[in-house]
Amino acid sequence: MYTYPFRPKTPYVAVDGIIKVFDKENFLGIVLIERKNAPLGVALPGGFVEIGESVEQALAREMKEETNLDVDIVRVFGVYSDPARDPRFHTVSVTFECVATGKPRGADDAKIAKIFRLEEIPWEKLVFDHSKILRDFLYGKRE
Amino acid sequence: MYTYPFRPKTPYVAVDGIIKVFDKENFLGIVLIERKNAPLGVALPGGFVEIGESVEQALAREMKEETNLDVDIVRVFGVYSDPARDPRFHTVSVTFECVATGKPRGADDAKIAKIFRLEEIPWEKLVFDHSKILRDFLYGKRE
């Protein structure tokens, strides 16, 4: 091991998942959760990365915990790091696009987990910067 | 502000830059630095994200500090988070592809900053997982 003169102070790292749910070839919608803890509201499923796990492992764990779905990762969709995006403290979100089949079931930090058709996303209830993330996802990223 | 029952423990967040340097339309190579601090060796320029800055701001700041170049971001190339990738502690790297013109000059954590043609990348001297990152960059990502 190397010794190191300091421990850096950096933002926290989290993962969020844009889970596209399919029934065979049919796209059903994406999964959103209703949060059990503050900030209350609707959100993409996600959570903090633990020390000792990769972001891909954290994503799989959090999606399973909050939605009971086993997801396949398509790609890193984006990294969201505006210091004001999380009202609690500075959190960097590594946001993944992923796919799954089956019916989500909320648990852990998710009171409810449910598939939303893209036309019925409850934009006004989304917390953090998840409306920006989903706008970027649906309409393309803009600076 | 929200109150929150705990402070999460997550890996540290850093940024690294794959800087492609151009002289007008001519691609000259990418920038690597020789590190001043442990782990000693050759690396992509990069550093830790500070609380209160976005990853894009951190990237611009670190590239300027270590290479004196003003870079334009092309995209997030990848997120590297293997717990063993940094011998000091668990660090998640948000790795950007970016472009710049001009001559790099090492400073801060970089003893030297220099343009390397792709054929002269000193693979055996690269620290962290930067040989993996550059292999992914040159040959495509594989699982």
Chai-1 contact restraints between the chains, C-beta under 6 A:
chainA,res_idxA,chainB,res_idxB,connection_type,confidence,min_distance_angstrom,max_distance_angstrom,comment,restraint_id
A,Y2,B,A38,contact,1.0,0.0,6.0,A-B,restraint_1
A,Y2,B,P39,contact,1.0,0.0,6.0,A-B,restraint_2
A,Y2,B,P87,contact,1.0,0.0,6.0,A-B,restraint_3
A,Y2,B,R88,contact,1.0,0.0,6.0,A-B,restraint_4
A,Y4,B,R88,contact,1.0,0.0,6.0,A-B,restraint_5
A,P8,B,Y12,contact,1.0,0.0,6.0,A-B,restraint_6
A,P8,B,F48,contact,1.0,0.0,6.0,A-B,restraint_7
A,K9,B,I51,contact,1.0,0.0,6.0,A-B,restraint_8
A,T10,B,Y12,contact,1.0,0.0,6.0,A-B,restraint_9
A,T10,B,V13,contact,1.0,0.0,6.0,A-B,restraint_10
A,T10,B,F48,contact,1.0,0.0,6.0,A-B,restraint_11
A,T10,B,V49,contact,1.0,0.0,6.0,A-B,restraint_12
A,P11,B,V13,contact,1.0,0.0,6.0,A-B,restraint_13
A,P11,B,V49,contact,1.0,0.0,6.0,A-B,restraint_14
A,P11,B,I51,contact,1.0,0.0,6.0,A-B,restraint_15
A,Y12,B,P8,contact,1.0,0.0,6.0,A-B,restraint_16
A,Y12,B,T10,contact,1.0,0.0,6.0,A-B,restraint_17
A,V13,B,T10,contact,1.0,0.0,6.0,A-B,restraint_18
A,V13,B,P11,contact,1.0,0.0,6.0,A-B,restraint_19
A,V13,B,V13,contact,1.0,0.0,6.0,A-B,restraint_20
A,V13,B,V92,contact,1.0,0.0,6.0,A-B,restraint_21
A,A38,B,Y2,contact,1.0,0.0,6.0,A-B,restraint_22
A,P39,B,Y2,contact,1.0,0.0,6.0,A-B,restraint_23
A,F48,B,P8,contact,1.0,0.0,6.0,A-B,restraint_24
A,F48,B,T10,contact,1.0,0.0,6.0,A-B,restraint_25
A,V49,B,T10,contact,1.0,0.0,6.0,A-B,restraint_26
A,V49,B,P11,contact,1.0,0.0,6.0,A-B,restraint_27
A,I51,B,K9,contact,1.0,0.0,6.0,A-B,restraint_28
A,I51,B,P11,contact,1.0,0.0,6.0,A-B,restraint_29
A,I51,B,H90,contact,1.0,0.0,6.0,A-B,restraint_30
A,G52,B,P83,contact,1.0,0.0,6.0,A-B,restraint_31
A,S54,B,S81,contact,1.0,0.0,6.0,A-B,restraint_32
A,S54,B,D82,contact,1.0,0.0,6.0,A-B,restraint_33
A,V55,B,V79,contact,1.0,0.0,6.0,A-B,restraint_34
A,V55,B,S81,contact,1.0,0.0,6.0,A-B,restraint_35
A,V76,B,V79,contact,1.0,0.0,6.0,A-B,restraint_36
A,V79,B,V55,contact,1.0,0.0,6.0,A-B,restraint_37
A,V79,B,V76,contact,1.0,0.0,6.0,A-B,restraint_38
A,V79,B,V94,contact,1.0,0.0,6.0,A-B,restraint_39
A,S81,B,S54,contact,1.0,0.0,6.0,A-B,restraint_40
A,S81,B,V55,contact,1.0,0.0,6.0,A-B,restraint_41
A,D82,B,S54,contact,1.0,0.0,6.0,A-B,restraint_42
A,P83,B,G52,contact,1.0,0.0,6.0,A-B,restraint_43
A,P87,B,Y2,contact,1.0,0.0,6.0,A-B,restraint_44
A,R88,B,Y2,contact,1.0,0.0,6.0,A-B,restraint_45
A,R88,B,Y4,contact,1.0,0.0,6.0,A-B,restraint_46
A,H90,B,I51,contact,1.0,0.0,6.0,A-B,restraint_47
A,V92,B,V13,contact,1.0,0.0,6.0,A-B,restraint_48
A,V94,B,V79,contact,1.0,0.0,6.0,A-B,restraint_49
